[in-house]
């Protein structure tokens, strides 16, 4: 099931989540976050609608032109009374603004063990918030930057690449999968933390070597999947299994 909520107070969001039908009670409850980057909406949401294990609510960051002075639905959903209604956060956004309260609430939820799955361009979130890199285990640079005295160049991307995907580890996220090829968008030049467990690799020269990884942050299980630019990925059986497995593992199922 899908609901799309925008600019709704946290108390209302909590009541809406509590009103899920009884048959959804045992489903994995997902808060699906978009905004800040264009994507193929119907095809992307179908990826989640087709997953019978999930009951999800979609929230979207406000358009930049509408953001001034308006609450961000994602930050409202991080408030304790609202966020307790969800098991896993799935991020498919590329957003930069987050208040101090939003940072505090997000970290608090992860410390409680709320799962996090970060997809594709969400690795570029919150460029000015260093903790984001610690949370997901990587950083995509939107501009040249000096980090700890090291010059980091703006990362690269390329559309429409046949990416050879190699299984790098036996893990619940890669369960049921073998090596495959996906026509997708590549990223190159992003940082990957040394303490992550790499799940997927590639030797595609326009891509970083690590395509997916798992880690923990405080009590939270965290997965990053670099793949997933458009409907070709959304509709691919291997990608669908990856996303489903990632959500299930992050939820502790």
ABEGO torsion letter per residue (X at the ends): XBBBBBGBBAAAAAAAAAABBAAAAABBBBBBBBEGBBBBAAAAAAAAAABAABBBBBBBBBBAAAABGBBBAAAAAABAAAAAABABBBBABBBABBBAAAAAAAAAAAAAGBBBBBBEAAAABGAABAAAAAAAGBBBBABBBBBGGBBBBBBBBBBGBBBBBBBABBBAAABGBBBBBBBBBBBBGBBBBAABBBABBBABAABBABABBBBBBEABBBBBBABGABAAAAABAAAAAAAAAAAAAAAGX
